[in-house]
Amino acid sequence: MTRKFDHFAFLSRSREDPDVFPLKVRRSEFREIYKPYSQEEAADQAERCLDCGNPYCEWKCPVHNYIPNWLKLAGEGRILEAAELCHETNSLPEVCGRICPQDRLCEQACTLETGFGAVTIGAIERYIVDEAFKQGWRPDLSHVRTRPWSVGIVGAGPAGLACADVLTRNGVSVTVYDRYPEIGGLLSFGIPDFKLELSVMRRRREVLEGAGVHFRLNCEIGTDIQAHELEHMHDALFFGIGTYQPVEASLPGMEKGGIVPALEFLIGQTNHMYQLDIPGFPHINLAGEHVMVLGGGDTAMDCVRTAIRQKAASVQCVYRRNRENMPGSPREVSHAMKEGVKFEFNAQPLSLIHQNRKLTGLEIAKTRLVASNTGRARPELIEGSEQVLPATALIFAFGYRPSPPSWLETIGIATDESGLVRMDDHLPGQTSNPAIFAAGDMVRGSDLVVTAIADAREAAQSIIQYLEVKEPQLRRA
């Protein structure tokens, strides 16, 4: 039964985010911190939407979700219709509802943001899709015409899954290859469960497999299957293998130890929690340690909040600019502070301090921000402000650089001097090898999940266009 949508609800109802679990629970458990909305709560918050004539939220969203439309459906209780509309523009709406930085995207652009408080778009998106799955929603593919084409997708991260979703909905046979035992890439292994539980990705796998997507996991290209062999197995290929090379730092004393690699730390925690068999990622337990994390992005926040849950003796984040200039989500910084992380803003690391080859501290100097010709204020050291902060474990979380595998070149995929895949000018997502397409971080550099999804969906349409032109020459036509 639907209810009438109240278009003036924003005047009488304030923004109400979903409840969070008590702080004591959040600090000790690896599970999502937000409780789900009830049906009534979701409808009440959805009704706050003004249904703007020119919805800025849609334009700010990289996949251009039909946000006011599915908010209205949610407000009326028409959840299955709302979920169908969510999937028209987004292949992983339940993921984006959880981890997108809505405070920097759609919600920041909401007309109500100034004065009334933005509509809780992300939380409602999560509610819509989760509730629809509970009610049995699955994509309706009864109208899809089967095409005689086969596409191989390398990488089961957000880009690969988005490409697979669009191709499958267009009748193309898809096989996804990934080296890990679970789908999701860094969604599953690099993002902790307190933001995105692994069960979310396992459910998405069931949905995709039910739609006809084939997964070959624990399969590494270049080892289990050679890249040139893969070319002959499919009519076209798509690559979405991300960026995994951490941005390196160089500080005096690093050679003496005490460094914890951010990616290994995060993947090792998931590996341990779910008893997965991922070689090279042991569990790094920081219980009782004085943990120092360098960096101001979302990876840094994932690391500090994971260390808190491992019961580190203290956790501190050092960032060389101020809080307003941090590149990560302000919401994640706020969660970290509430959970007990201390922040040292305007601080530049200088060197690691050891005693008997055991890390004991980090020397820093305070900074001030000065104008620069790049448009972003740059940090400048304040002379005489040096001090030592206690630390027994140090995590560098400066992001990731392109890490193209050597076999890319053997199949004609060109990269630029930084390692990013070069795009052909003809079709969006097309590489220098016309039968191979790519999207996500390996093309853009480290970016948001939602931009990887947007680019991959566009690349999938390019693949279809390419195959339609090449159809007479297909090996399996």
C-alpha positions in Angstrom: 0.0 0.0 0.0 1.4 3.4 -1.0 1.1 6.6 0.9 0.7 10.1 -0.4 4.0 12.1 -0.9 4.2 15.3 1.2 6.0 17.9 -0.9 6.4 20.3 2.0 7.8 17.8 4.5 11.1 19.7 4.6 9.4 22.5 6.5 8.3 20.3 9.4 11.0 17.6 9.4 14.7 18.0 10.0 17.4 15.9 8.5 17.8 12.7 10.5 20.7 10.4 9.7 20.2 6.7 10.5 21.1 5.8 14.1 24.5 4.4 14.8 25.5 1.6 17.1 26.8 2.7 20.5 30.3 4.0 20.6 31.5 1.1 22.8 30.2 -1.4 20.2 31.6 0.5 17.2 35.1 0.7 18.7 35.2 -3.1 19.1 33.3 -4.7 16.2 33.9 -4.9 12.5 30.4 -4.3 11.3 28.7 -1.4 9.6 28.1 1.3 12.2 24.8 2.6 10.8 21.5 0.9 11.7 19.2 0.6 8.7 16.2 3.0 8.4 12.8 1.6 9.2 10.2 1.9 6.4 8.7 4.9 8.1 12.0 6.7 8.7 13.1 6.2 5.1 9.8 7.5 3.8 9.8 10.5 6.2 13.3 11.5 5.1 12.6 10.9 1.4 9.6 13.2 1.5 11.9 16.1 2.5 13.1 16.2 -1.2 11.9 19.4 -3.0 11.8 17.6 -6.4 13.7 20.6 -7.8 13.1 21.5 -11.5 16.8 21.4 -12.1 18.0 18.7 -9.6 21.6 19.7 -8.7 22.0 16.4 -6.9 21.7 14.5 -10.2 24.3 16.6 -11.9 26.8 16.3 -9.1 26.4 12.5 -9.0 29.0 10.9 -11.4 26.4 8.3 -12.6 23.6 10.9 -12.7 21.2 9.0 -10.6 17.5 9.8 -10.9 17.6 10.9 -7.3 14.3 12.9 -6.9 12.4 10.2 -8.8 13.5 7.3 -6.6 13.1 9.4 -3.4 9.5 10.0 -4.4 8.9 6.3 -4.9 10.5 5.5 -1.6 8.4 8.1 0.1 5.3 6.4 -1.4 6.5 3.0 -0.3 7.0 1.8 -3.9 10.4 0.1 -3.1 10.6 -2.3 -5.9 10.0 0.4 -8.5 12.6 2.6 -6.7 15.2 -0.2 -6.8 14.6 -0.7 -10.5 15.1 3.0 -11.1 18.3 3.0 -9.0 19.7 0.3 -11.2 19.0 2.1 -14.4 22.0 4.4 -13.8 24.1 2.6 -11.2 25.3 -1.0 -11.2 26.1 -1.1 -7.4 23.7 1.3 -5.7 23.9 -0.6 -2.4 27.6 0.0 -2.4 27.4 3.7 -3.3 24.7 4.2 -0.7 27.2 3.0 1.9 30.6 4.4 0.9 30.1 7.3 -1.6 31.2 10.6 -0.1 27.7 12.0 -0.5 28.8 15.0 1.7 31.0 16.0 -1.2 28.7 15.0 -4.0 24.9 14.7 -4.2 24.1 15.9 -0.7 26.5 18.8 -0.9 24.6 19.9 -4.0 21.1 19.4 -2.4 19.1 22.7 -2.4 18.3 22.1 1.3 21.9 21.8 2.3 22.0 25.4 3.2 19.5 26.2 6.0 17.6 23.0 6.3 20.0 20.1 6.0 20.4 18.0 2.9 18.2 15.1 2.2 19.9 11.8 3.4 20.3 10.6 -0.1 22.9 7.9 0.5 21.1 6.4 3.5 17.9 6.2 1.5 19.6 4.6 -1.5 21.0 2.0 0.8 17.6 1.4 2.3 15.8 1.1 -1.1 18.2 -1.5 -2.4 18.6 -3.6 0.8 14.8 -3.6 1.3 14.2 -4.5 -2.4 16.5 -7.5 -2.1 14.6 -8.6 1.0 11.4 -8.4 -1.0 13.0 -10.6 -3.7 13.9 -8.0 -6.3 16.1 -9.2 -9.1 16.8 -7.6 -12.5 14.1 -8.5 -15.1 16.0 -9.8 -18.1 13.0 -11.5 -19.8 13.0 -8.9 -22.6 16.8 -9.2 -23.3 17.8 -10.5 -26.7 20.8 -12.8 -26.6 23.8 -11.6 -28.6 26.3 -14.0 -30.2 29.2 -12.2 -28.4 31.6 -13.1 -25.6 33.4 -10.5 -23.5 36.2 -11.2 -21.0 36.5 -8.8 -18.0 39.7 -8.8 -16.0 39.1 -7.4 -12.5 36.0 -8.0 -10.3 36.2 -4.5 -8.7 33.6 -1.8 -9.2 34.6 -1.1 -12.8 34.6 -4.8 -13.9 31.3 -5.4 -12.1 29.6 -2.4 -13.7 30.8 -3.4 -17.1 29.5 -6.9 -16.6 26.2 -5.6 -15.4 25.6 -3.5 -18.5 26.8 -6.1 -21.0 24.6 -8.8 -19.4 21.6 -6.6 -19.6 22.3 -6.2 -23.3 22.5 -9.9 -23.9 26.3 -10.3 -24.1 27.9 -13.4 -22.6 30.4 -12.2 -19.9 33.2 -14.0 -18.0 34.9 -12.0 -15.2 38.4 -13.0 -14.1 39.9 -12.0 -10.8 42.9 -13.1 -8.7 41.1 -13.0 -5.4 38.6 -15.6 -4.0 35.8 -13.0 -3.6 34.5 -10.4 -6.0 34.7 -6.7 -5.2 38.4 -6.0 -5.4 39.2 -3.3 -2.9 35.5 -3.0 -2.1 35.9 -6.4 -0.4 39.5 -6.3 0.8 40.5 -2.6 1.0 37.4 -1.2 2.7 36.8 -2.5 6.2 33.5 -4.1 7.3 32.5 -1.1 9.5 31.9 0.7 6.2 31.0 -2.1 3.8 30.4 -5.7 5.0 31.6 -8.5 2.8 28.1 -9.9 2.8 27.0 -7.0 0.6 29.4 -8.0 -2.2 28.5 -11.7 -1.8 24.9 -10.8 -2.3 25.8 -8.8 -5.4 27.7 -11.8 -6.7 24.5 -13.9 -6.4 22.5 -11.3 -8.3 25.1 -11.1 -11.1 25.4 -14.9 -11.4 21.7 -15.2 -11.5 21.7 -12.8 -14.4 24.2 -15.0 -16.3 27.6 -13.5 -15.4 30.3 -16.2 -15.1 33.1 -15.7 -12.5 36.5 -17.3 -12.6 38.1 -16.4 -9.3 41.5 -17.3 -7.9 42.6 -16.8 -11.5 45.5 -14.5 -12.3 46.1 -13.3 -15.8 49.8 -13.7 -16.8 50.0 -16.8 -14.6 46.9 -19.0 -14.8 45.9 -17.6 -18.2 48.3 -15.7 -20.5 47.0 -12.4 -21.8 47.4 -13.4 -25.5 45.3 -16.5 -24.8 42.6 -14.4 -23.3 42.4 -12.4 -26.5 41.6 -15.5 -28.5 38.9 -16.7 -25.9 36.6 -13.6 -26.3 35.4 -11.2 -29.0 36.4 -8.2 -26.8 38.1 -7.6 -23.5 37.6 -5.1 -20.7 40.2 -4.3 -18.0 39.4 -2.8 -14.6 42.3 -3.9 -12.5 42.7 -0.7 -10.4 45.9 0.8 -8.9 47.7 -1.1 -6.2 51.2 0.5 -6.0 51.3 2.6 -2.8 52.7 6.1 -3.1 56.1 5.8 -1.5 57.5 8.1 1.2 61.1 8.7 2.1 62.0 9.6 5.6 65.2 9.2 7.6 65.0 6.1 9.8 62.6 4.1 7.6 65.2 1.5 7.0 65.2 0.6 10.7 61.7 -0.8 10.6 58.3 -0.1 12.3 56.5 0.5 9.0 53.1 -1.1 8.4 52.0 -1.1 4.7 48.4 0.3 4.5 47.1 -2.0 1.9 48.6 -5.1 3.4 47.2 -4.1 6.8 43.6 -3.7 5.5 43.6 -6.8 3.3 45.2 -8.9 6.0 42.5 -7.9 8.4 39.7 -9.1 6.0 41.8 -12.2 5.2 41.9 -13.0 8.9 38.3 -12.2 9.7 36.9 -14.4 7.0 39.6 -17.0 7.0 40.3 -16.5 3.3 43.4 -17.9 1.6 45.1 -14.9 0.1 48.8 -15.4 0.0 51.0 -12.5 0.9 48.6 -10.8 3.3 49.2 -11.9 6.8 47.2 -10.6 9.7 48.9 -7.5 11.2 47.6 -7.1 14.7 48.3 -3.6 16.2 46.8 -4.4 19.6 48.7 -2.5 22.3 50.7 -0.5 19.8 51.0 3.3 19.5 49.9 3.7 16.0 50.7 6.7 13.8 49.0 7.1 10.4 50.3 9.6 7.8 47.8 10.8 5.3 44.4 12.6 5.1 42.4 10.5 2.6 39.8 7.7 3.1 42.5 5.0 3.2 44.1 6.8 6.2 40.7 6.9 7.9 40.2 3.1 7.2 43.6 2.4 8.8 43.1 4.5 11.9 39.6 3.1 12.5 40.8 -0.5 12.0 43.6 0.1 14.5 41.1 1.4 17.0 39.1 -1.9 16.6 42.2 -3.9 17.0 42.6 -2.2 20.4 45.7 -0.2 19.7 47.0 1.6 22.8 46.7 4.9 20.9 45.9 6.0 17.4 47.0 9.3 15.9 46.7 10.7 12.3 49.2 13.2 11.1 48.3 15.5 8.2 50.3 18.4 6.8 47.3 20.6 6.1 44.3 21.6 8.2 41.1 19.6 8.6 39.2 21.7 5.9 41.8 20.7 3.3 41.7 16.9 3.9 40.9 15.0 0.7 38.9 12.3 2.5 35.2 12.4 3.4 34.5 14.9 6.3 32.0 12.3 7.6 34.7 9.6 7.9 37.0 12.1 9.8 34.2 12.8 12.2 33.6 9.1 12.8 37.3 8.6 13.5 37.4 11.4 16.0 34.4 10.1 17.9 35.9 6.6 18.0 39.1 7.9 19.7 41.5 8.8 16.9 43.7 11.9 17.7 44.6 14.2 14.9 47.7 16.3 14.5 46.8 18.8 11.8 49.3 21.1 10.1 52.2 18.7 10.8 54.9 17.6 8.5 56.7 14.3 9.3 60.5 14.7 9.4 62.1 11.4 10.5 61.5 8.1 12.4 63.0 7.8 15.9 64.3 4.4 17.0 65.8 2.9 20.1 67.7 -0.4 19.6 66.1 -0.6 16.2 62.6 -0.4 17.6 60.4 2.4 16.5 59.6 4.8 19.4 58.5 8.0 17.8 58.0 10.3 14.8 59.6 13.7 14.6 57.4 16.3 13.1 57.4 20.0 12.4 54.3 22.2 12.4 53.2 23.9 9.2 51.3 27.0 8.0 49.4 27.1 4.8 50.5 29.7 2.2 49.0 30.5 -1.2 50.3 28.8 -4.2 49.9 29.1 -8.0 48.1 25.7 -8.1 45.0 27.1 -6.4 45.5 24.9 -3.3 47.3 26.3 -0.3 50.6 24.5 0.3 52.1 23.7 3.7 55.2 25.6 4.8 57.4 24.5 7.7 57.5 26.7 10.8 61.1 27.0 11.9 61.7 25.8 15.5 58.4 23.9 15.8 60.0 20.4 15.8 58.7 17.8 18.3 58.5 14.0 18.7 55.2 12.1 18.8 55.3 8.6 20.4 54.8 5.8 17.9 55.6 2.1 17.8 53.9 1.4 14.4 53.7 3.7 11.4 51.4 3.5 8.5 51.9 5.4 5.3 48.5 6.1 3.7 49.3 8.4 0.8 47.2 6.6 -1.8 48.1 4.4 -4.8 49.8 4.8 -8.1 49.2 3.0 -11.4 50.8 -0.5 -11.4 50.3 -1.8 -15.0 51.2 -5.5 -15.4 53.9 -6.2 -17.9 51.6 -8.2 -20.1 49.5 -5.1 -21.0 52.2 -4.1 -23.5 52.3 -7.6 -25.1 48.6 -7.3 -26.2 49.0 -3.8 -27.5 47.7 -1.6 -24.7 49.7 1.6 -24.4 50.3 3.4 -21.1 51.5 6.9 -20.5 54.7 7.8 -18.6 52.9 7.6 -15.2 51.5 4.1 -16.0 47.9 5.0 -16.7 46.3 3.3 -19.7 46.0 5.6 -22.7 42.6 5.9 -24.3 41.8 5.9 -28.0 40.0 8.9 -29.4 37.3 6.9 -31.1 35.1 5.3 -28.5 34.9 6.0 -24.7 37.0 3.5 -22.8 38.7 2.1 -25.9 42.5 1.5 -25.6 45.2 1.5 -28.2 44.1 -2.1 -29.0 40.6 -1.5 -30.5 39.3 -4.8 -29.1 40.2 -4.0 -25.6 38.6 -1.4 -23.3 39.4 -0.2 -19.8 38.0 2.1 -17.1 38.5 2.9 -13.4 41.6 3.8 -11.5 44.0 2.2 -14.1 42.8 4.9 -16.5 42.0 7.8 -14.1 44.4 7.2 -11.3 43.0 6.7 -7.7 39.5 8.0 -7.7 36.0 7.3 -6.4 34.1 4.0 -6.7 31.2 5.9 -8.3 33.4 7.4 -11.0 34.8 3.9 -11.8 31.2 2.7 -12.2 30.3 5.6 -14.4 33.3 5.2 -16.7 32.8 1.4 -16.9 29.1 1.6 -17.8 30.1 4.0 -20.6 32.8 1.7 -21.8 30.3 -1.2 -21.8 28.2 0.7 -24.3 31.3 1.3 -26.4 32.0 -2.4 -26.4 28.5 -3.1 -27.7 28.9 -0.4 -30.4 32.3 -1.9 -31.4 30.9 -5.4 -31.6 27.9 -4.3 -33.6 30.3 -2.8 -36.2 32.6 -5.8 -36.1 29.9 -8.5 -36.1 30.6 -10.0 -39.5 34.2 -10.7 -38.4 33.4 -12.3 -35.0 34.9 -15.6 -34.2 31.8 -17.0 -32.7 29.1 -15.2 -34.8 
